[in-house]
Amino acid sequence: MTEDVLRIGNASGFYGDRFDALREMLEDGPLDVLTGDYLAELTMLILGRDRLKDPARGYARTFLRQLEETLGLALDRGVRIVANAGGLNPAGLAHSVRELADRLGLHARVAHVEGDDLSPGGRFPGALTANAYLGGAGITACLAAGADIVVTGRVTDAALVTGPAAWRFGWEQDAYDRLAGAVVAGHILECGTQATGGNYSRFAGRARDLRRPGFPLAELHADGSCVITKHPGTGGLVTVGTVTEQLLYETGGARYAGPDVTARLDTVRLTQEAPDRVRVEGVRGEAPPPTLKVGLNRLGGFRNEVVFVLTGLDIEAKAALVREQMDEAFDRAKSRPAQVTWELARTDRADADTEETASALLRLVVRDGDADAVGRTLSSAAIELALGSYPGFHVTAPPGKGAPYGVFEAAYVDRADVDHVAVLPDGERKAIAYDGATRALVDVSAPPLPTPLPPGPTRRVPLGLVAGARSGDKGGDANVGVWVEGDGGGDRAGDGDGGGDQAWRWLVHEMTADRFQSLISESRHLTVVRHVLPNLRALNFTVTGLLGQGVASQHRFDPQAKGLGEWLRSRHLDIPEVLL
């Protein structure tokens, strides 16, 4: 392959993303490869439950419906489609895609990647799903064999880009810097419109249409550098800020490990080279770890909840009364749920001009291994209080039967114990071996810090006036990335006001792990680790255990920590006036 640029786009960031995106990306501009990310920890649990009902299921059926409208268009334009929509059954999805092509009268060469499913054989007893995170080499083999469509099971999100990049540019396993550049590009693309203004913390006041952001694409070069952009005329924006936020999303320290390569996030350089065009370069890579991560989902039991509405005066007394009544009801029923959690959200205001704004919400969540303990027991106890509890008693909805919840955990296995297989369009099964070097994952040394800002007048205002943030989940842990705009590298190319350096000098010394814990009360009894990324003018905080046993366990009000960064931005600090 001698082409200088691989134009690779994304049309899905999760199972349930914008249905029309696949067509829009094919119609709105030129592409070489179009990817779709359909998998997440929660998705694997959902697909696992689907497979229990019908072994022929276990893949993202939305993908098939999207292809029904777009397969002919993709083939006409010569765009290869690579998606992890195969989930727990990539062979089943590949078969269904072939059937779809035949029904549409189209000739499509379909391949798939498998070997990630480690649940057979009892290696992980009790796991509903057990899937290793594979790299992009299987995708590379499928494309090299002429595949038009490649579907996979559990590969890393970035593998959807490293696989096509290695195919196009002929990269070997030890092309670490180039592979790392593709990993970074893949991480930026993987969540769709989060790179083009979706969920952007600094959206307010931007003179851009953010109602329907266009999906992102990368112009990837043979040296691993790329430009992140979007099709002309689509909504949203691509800036150093939007790209920085996505780079920080669901990452941790400077070493971002994967099965293909460990990318050094502390080497990434971002430049706003033109409107809606951000250059990503300088990425260094290292040999990948000797192990592969395995995502395990188990059924943890049953869960239910009821939300009591407390209106007007005496909110605390009303909450205390209903808690005492529910405790007594559980005792009388002799089937108290194993876990009972209360949370009072003071959404009420004094002298409110509407009933809703005069009301607080008291949330009761119960968990147990017995469905009846969270179903009938909770329903009876809560509803029987209707005429004999606090004044104004009502609930947002009556509790139902309860629902099963999942538990996620990560394990690690030697990569040699995983059979990575590419099933080519002609049916040939090609074993994918990794025979390169590996390197154990360790933290990098702390980088030198800039000098602090000199003392000066301050104002007590929200952190979000000077900093952006994005937060997310990794199993039971949460991460919060916090960043400030740089000189000429923020949302206005070439602003050159020097404020970025000053903001960074303040942020890196002010926002320590201790300060983070003082602002985010839920983290005070947990381990918080701060990672410093000077090139991005960013800090990344990892909060261990904040999300319990993962998103499917519904451990907290915001189970995926999506709003955690916005909570942090809303907290007030003494911020130097020179930054405001």
Buried (B, 14 or more C-beta within 10 A) or exposed (E): EEEEBBBBBBBBBBBEBBBEBBBBBBEBBEBBBBBBBBBBBBBBBBBBBBBEEEEEBBBBBBBBEBBEEBBBEBBEEEBBBBBBBBBBBBBBBBBBBBEBBEEEEBEBBBBBBBBBBBBEEEEBEEBBBBBBBBBBBBBBBBBBBEBBBBBBBBBBBBBBBBBBBBBBBEBEBEBBBBBBBBBBBBBBBBBBBBBBBBBBBBBEEBEBEBEBBBBBBBBBBBBBBBBBBBBEEBBBBBBBBBBBBBBBBBBBBBBBBBBBBBBBBBBBEBBBEEEBBBBBBBBBBBBBBBBBBBBBBBBBBBBBBBBBBBBBEEBEEBBBBBBEBBBEBBEEBEBBBEEBEBEBEEBBEEEEEEEEEBBBBBBBBBBBEBBBBBBBBBBBBBEEBEEEBBEBBEBEEEBEEBEEBBBBBBBEBEBEEBBBBBBBBEEEEBEBEBEBEBBEBEEEEEBEEBEEBEEEEBEEBBBBEBBBBBBBBBBBBBBBBBBBBBBBBBBBBEBEEEBBBBBBBBBBBBBBBEBBBEBBEBBEEBEBBBBBBBBBBBBBBBBBBBBBBBBBBBBBEBBBBBEBBBBBBEBEBEBBEBBE
